[in-house]
Amino acid sequence: MPYIDGFIAAVPTGNREAYLEHATIMAAVMKEFGAIRSVECWGDDVPEGKLTSFPMAVKAEPGETVVFAWVVWPSKAVRDSGWERMMQDPRMQPGAHPMPFDGKRLIYGGFEMVLDL
């Protein structure tokens, strides 16, 4: 069963094109190291919650848009190997492709797929 890496971030709305450029580069690198799909979604209907919400989770500020993304890997083993190799790649080193958003508020995690209809 495929393995999923999920990401949520707050991106300055004016940085949309820079974000897409960054995401395109990162998707190519991940695919080179085994990912089979990379999906980026720009928030369109992401309400602020009273107790929890996407904007609250990433501490979105005025003028920022919440993005939701995921990467599909064929397996957790391929993902783990891919990430290990990516972290050694010069394109992934600090400063090579600076994130056009506050990476400290990026939320990410790996997920075992349990249902895919």
C-alpha positions in Angstrom: 0.0 0.0 0.0 1.4 3.5 -0.8 2.8 5.8 1.9 1.8 9.4 2.2 3.8 12.5 3.4 1.4 15.3 4.2 2.1 19.0 4.6 0.2 22.1 5.7 1.8 25.6 5.7 0.8 29.3 5.7 2.2 31.0 2.7 2.1 34.8 2.1 -0.5 35.2 -0.5 1.8 37.4 -2.6 4.3 34.5 -2.7 1.9 32.2 -4.6 4.1 32.0 -7.8 7.3 31.6 -5.7 5.6 28.9 -3.7 4.6 27.0 -6.9 8.1 27.3 -8.3 9.6 26.0 -5.0 7.0 23.1 -4.9 7.7 22.2 -8.5 11.5 21.9 -7.8 10.9 19.9 -4.6 8.4 17.6 -6.4 11.0 16.8 -9.1 13.6 16.0 -6.5 11.2 13.8 -4.6 10.2 12.0 -7.8 13.8 11.4 -8.6 14.1 9.7 -5.3 11.1 7.5 -5.6 7.9 9.5 -5.1 5.1 8.7 -7.5 2.9 11.7 -7.1 3.1 15.2 -5.6 -0.1 17.3 -5.1 -0.2 21.0 -4.0 -3.4 22.7 -3.0 -3.9 26.5 -2.5 -6.5 27.3 0.2 -9.8 28.5 -1.2 -12.4 27.7 1.4 -10.4 27.3 4.7 -12.5 28.6 7.5 -11.0 29.9 10.8 -12.2 27.6 13.6 -13.1 28.4 17.2 -11.2 25.4 18.7 -9.2 24.0 15.8 -8.7 24.7 12.1 -6.0 24.6 9.4 -5.3 28.4 9.8 -5.0 28.0 13.6 -2.7 24.9 13.2 -0.2 26.9 11.1 -0.8 30.2 12.9 -1.8 31.8 9.7 -1.5 35.6 9.7 -3.5 38.2 7.8 -2.3 38.1 4.2 -1.4 34.4 4.3 -3.0 31.5 2.5 -3.1 27.9 3.9 -1.6 25.3 1.5 -2.2 21.6 1.8 0.0 19.2 0.0 0.8 15.5 -0.1 3.4 13.2 -1.7 2.6 9.6 -2.6 5.4 7.0 -2.3 5.1 3.4 -3.3 5.9 2.3 0.2 7.3 3.5 3.5 10.6 1.8 2.8 10.9 3.8 -0.5 9.9 7.0 1.3 12.5 6.5 4.1 15.2 5.7 1.6 14.2 8.6 -0.6 14.2 11.1 2.3 17.6 9.9 3.5 19.1 10.3 0.0 17.4 13.7 -0.5 18.8 15.1 2.7 22.3 14.4 1.3 21.5 16.0 -2.1 23.0 19.5 -2.6 19.6 20.8 -3.9 18.1 20.2 -0.5 20.8 21.9 1.6 19.9 25.2 3.4 19.9 28.1 1.0 19.7 26.0 -2.2 16.0 26.7 -2.6 14.7 28.9 0.3 11.1 28.3 1.3 8.9 31.2 0.4 7.1 30.8 3.7 7.9 30.4 7.4 9.1 26.9 7.7 8.8 27.0 11.5 5.0 26.9 11.0 5.1 24.0 8.5 3.3 20.9 9.7 4.2 17.6 8.2 4.0 13.9 8.9 4.1 10.5 7.3 0.9 8.5 7.0 0.2 4.8 6.3 -2.6 4.6 3.8 -5.5 2.5 5.2 -8.3 3.1 2.6 -8.2 4.3 -1.0 -11.5 4.0 -2.8 
